[in-house]
Amino acid sequence: MILKNRVAIVTGSGSGIGRAGTLAMAREGAHVVVVDVDFMNAGETVELIHEAGGTAESLVLDVTDDDALEAGIASVVEHHGRIDILHNHAGAQVAGDLEQVAIEGFDKSWSLNVRAHFMAARFVMPIMKQAGKGVILNTASSSGVLYDREMIAYTTTKHAVIAMTRQMAGDYAKFGIRVNALCPGWVDTPFNEPFIAQMGGRQAIEAYIADKVPLGRWADVSEIAEPILFLVSDRSSYMTGQILVVDGGETVV
């Protein structure tokens, strides 16, 4: 087990890619703290991990609430004495171009997709520095390395996550802490509903993916979980400040 006895915090892990990543980490021996704003979703993820023979606990909070996030991370340290992995995954997709996007939607995107990542990393960093090691993985998106039509809030925040990741990595490598970003492409989860609606429905998005993605299909969450496992484990021990794009080839055409 490549993550045996490690403690991992994963935000936004009540469903989709976040859930798949926690299942992979738990399978490899990590104790996973499932952070999600939805009590039921967090509980379901924990139950799935337990059913598979792993260990996990839920931490229900809104990651944009600084006080709740700080207290939650402190409680993990108090109970386990360590935090080896932080995967900042919680995020939101808000549709609209410059003129159409709601200002509240843009602000929500920034708060959840960027600022919450920043704050969680800020809260775990002293723990990792004291330990002399640690891994932070920030979920960005293929939208962080290319143009994503009429999605200015989402694209802006995902580009920002990449810049923030590189800055963190450069600043904290001397403490033995690695920071990388994951950029998934089209993954078949409910997360994409805003863009699907904007595109005109499921048939339209299927045609779009078939045309734009060289592999011609969505990814399954399991195909993103394995890259997550690679980035948070010692399999990527000489990797920091890097951006791993998992998108079926969309960004190469």
C-alpha positions, 0 to 999 in steps of 0.5 A, spaced: 500 500 500 503 506 497 499 511 502 499 506 508 498 510 515 498 517 511 492 522 513 489 525 507 484 531 507 480 531 500 475 537 499 469 536 495 469 529 496 462 527 497 461 525 489 464 525 482 472 526 482 473 527 489 469 521 491 473 517 486 480 520 489 478 518 496 476 511 494 483 510 491 487 513 496 483 509 502 484 503 497 492 504 498 492 505 506 490 512 507 486 515 512 481 519 508 478 525 511 472 527 507 470 534 506 464 536 503 458 541 504 453 536 503 452 531 510 449 526 506 454 525 500 460 526 505 457 520 509 456 516 503 463 516 501 465 514 508 460 508 507 463 506 501 470 507 503 468 502 509 465 497 505 471 497 501 475 495 507 478 502 508 478 508 514 475 514 513 471 520 517 467 525 514 468 533 516 462 537 513 463 544 512 463 550 507 470 551 505 469 558 503 468 559 511 475 560 513 473 559 521 470 553 519 475 550 515 481 552 520 477 549 525 476 543 521 483 542 519 485 543 527 481 538 529 484 533 524 491 535 527 488 534 534 485 527 532 491 524 528 497 528 529 499 529 522 496 531 515 500 528 509 496 530 504 491 535 502 487 535 496 483 541 494 478 539 490 471 543 491 469 547 486 464 550 482 462 551 474 458 558 473 456 559 466 457 565 462 461 570 458 463 577 460 457 580 459 452 574 461 455 571 467 452 574 474 457 578 478 455 573 484 457 567 480 464 570 478 465 572 486 462 565 488 467 561 483 473 565 485 471 564 493 470 556 492 475 555 486 481 559 488 481 562 495 478 556 499 484 552 496 489 558 498 486 558 505 486 550 506 493 550 504 495 556 508 492 552 514 495 545 513 502 548 511 505 549 518 503 542 520 507 540 513 513 544 515 514 541 522 513 534 519 518 536 513 514 533 508 507 533 505 503 533 499 498 538 496 494 537 490 490 543 487 484 541 482 484 546 476 482 544 469 483 543 462 480 550 462 486 552 466 490 551 460 486 553 454 480 557 452 473 555 454 467 558 450 463 563 454 465 560 461 469 566 463 469 565 471 471 558 471 476 559 466 479 565 470 479 561 476 482 555 473 488 559 470 489 562 477 489 555 480 495 553 476 499 560 477 498 559 485 500 552 485 507 554 481 508 559 486 506 555 492 511 549 489 517 554 488 516 557 495 515 551 499 520 545 496 525 547 501 521 544 506 520 538 503 513 539 501 510 538 494 505 542 490 502 540 484 495 541 480 491 536 476 487 538 470 481 534 468 478 534 461 471 532 460 469 527 466 462 525 466 459 527 472 453 532 474 459 537 475 458 539 468 451 541 468 451 548 467 456 547 461 451 542 458 445 547 459 449 552 456 451 548 450 443 546 449 443 539 452 446 532 453 446 531 445 449 537 444 455 536 449 456 529 446 457 532 439 462 537 442 466 532 445 466 527 439 469 533 435 473 536 440 477 530 444 481 526 440 479 520 444 472 522 442 469 520 449 468 523 456 473 520 462 470 516 467 471 518 474 476 512 475 480 514 470 482 521 474 482 517 480 489 514 478 492 520 476 490 523 483 493 517 486 500 518 482 500 525 484 499 524 492 503 518 493 511 517 492 510 515 485 511 522 483 516 524 489 521 528 484 515 532 481 513 539 484 510 545 481 507 541 475 500 541 471 498 534 469 493 534 464 488 528 463 483 530 458 483 525 452 488 529 448 483 535 447 489 540 449 494 538 443 489 539 438 
